[in-house]
Amino acid sequence: MASFFDEIARNNLKSFLLLAIFAMFFIGIIYFVVYLLGGGVFAFAVGALLVALYAVFTYYSGDKVVLAVSRAKEADEKQYTALYASVEGLSSAMQIKMPKIYVINDPNPNAFATGRRSKPSIAFTTGLLQMMNRDELEGVISHELSHVQDNDILVMTIAIAFAGAIGLIAAYMRMSLFFGGFGGRGRNDSGLLMLLVLVIGFLAPLFALLTRLAISRRREYMADANGARVTRNPAELASALKKIQAYEKNPNTPPVMHANEVTASLYFANPFKASSFANLFSTHPPIEERIKRLQAMY
C-alpha cells in the first residue's frame, strides 16, 4: 500500500532524474560535435540556444497544432452542461485556471490536456463521454488536470525538444561519416573518435526515444496518483481504465483516429494498439499496472 503523496513524490523524483540525465546527455553530444568541428564555447552556446528557442516555440504554440491535428472542436456549454460543471469544480479544487473544453468525434474512449497553466485546454472523445459514468469521468478529468497543474506539458516539450535535436545531430553524424567525415580538426581524428561518432550516430536516437518515453510513463503514474488524491476516489479512476482496457481488447476496435506519434503522450491512455514491446516503447505504462497501483492507494 502507498499513499497518494508517496506515489506522487516517487514518480516526480524519477521523472526529473530522467530529465536531468537527458539534459546531460544532450549537452555532452553538443559538446562532442562542437569538438569534432573545431568549434568553441560560442558554437556550443549557439546550438543550445537554438534548441531552447525551438522548445519555447513548441510550448507556446503547440496546443493550437495539437487541437487542430486531433480535430477537436470547442464544446457547446449548453450541450455539455454536466461536463462543464465537473471540469469547473475540479479546476477550482486544484486551484488552476478553468481550461477550454473540446470534444473529438471519435468512438475510442480517450482524453488529453494541452497548453500551459495560464492557457490550458482539455479534450474528450465522444466515446469516453458516452462510456463513463459521472464518477469515472471525474477521475479522468482530475488525471488530465493534474498534467496541467504539474506543468507536464512543459516537461514533455523539453523532452521532445531534446529527443528531436539529438535525432538531428545523430543524422548529421551519420551523413558526415558516409559523405566526407568531419572537418575542422585537421583530419587527425583517431579510430576511437570515429568509433564514438559511429556509436552516437546510431544509438543516440534510440537512447533519446527510450528516455523520452520513460519520462512520459512516469508523468502518467504521477497524474494517476494526483488525480486520485483530488477526487479521493482511486477506485473510479481504476474503473475508467478497466473500461478502456476492455474496449481495447476487442481486436476490431481501431486506434484513436487522429492521434500520431507526437500527440500520443498527451492522451489519458495509449491511443495506439499495444505491442509486444509496450513496456519499453510505449508513451504510457501498461493499464494493468496503473490499475494495480490505484487499487493499492489510500
C-alpha positions, 0 to 999 in steps of 0.5 A: 500500500502507498499513499497518494503523496508517496506515489506522487513524490516517487514518480516526480523524483524519477521523472526529473532524474530522467530529465536531468540525465537527458539534459546531460546527455544532450549537452555532452553530444553538443559538446562532442560535435562542437569538438569534432568541428573545431568549434568553441564555447560560442558554437556550443552556446549557439546550438543550445540556444537554438534548441531552447528557442525551438522548445519555447516555440513548441510550448507556446504554440503547440496546443493550437497544432495539437487541437487542430491535428486531433480535430477537436472542436470547442464544446457547446456549454449548453450541450455539455452542461454536466461536463462543464460543471465537473471540469469547473469544480475540479479546476477550482479544487486544484486551484488552476485556471478553468481550461477550454473544453473540446470534444473529438468525434471519435468512438475510442474512449480517450482524453488529453490536456494541452497548453500551459497553466495560464492557457490550458485546454482539455479534450474528450472523445465522444466515446469516453463521454458516452462510456463513463459514468459521472464518477469515472469521468471525474477521475479522468478529468482530475488525471488530465488536470493534474498534467496541467497543474504539474506543468507536464506539458512543459516537461514533455516539450523539453523532452521532445525538444531534446529527443528531436535535436539529438535525432538531428545531430545523430543524422548529421553524424551519420551523413558526415561519416558516409559523405566526407567525415568531419572537418575542422580538426585537421583530419587527425581524428583517431579510430576511437573518435570515429568509433564514438561518432559511429556509436552516437550516430546510431544509438543516440536516437534510440537512447533519446526515444527510450528516455523520452518515453520513460519520462512520459510513463512516469508523468502518467503514474504521477497524474494517476496518483494526483488525480486520485488524491483530488477526487479521493476516489482511486477506485473510479479512476481504476474503473475508467481504465478497466473500461478502456482496457476492455474496449481495447481488447476487442481486436476490431476496435481501431486506434484513436483516429487522429492521434500520431506519434507526437500527440500520443503522450498527451492522451489519458491512455495509449491511443495506439494498439499495444505491442509486444514491446509496450513496456519499453516503447510505449508513451504510457505504462501498461493499464494493468499496472496503473490499475494495480497501483490505484487499487493499492492507494489510500 
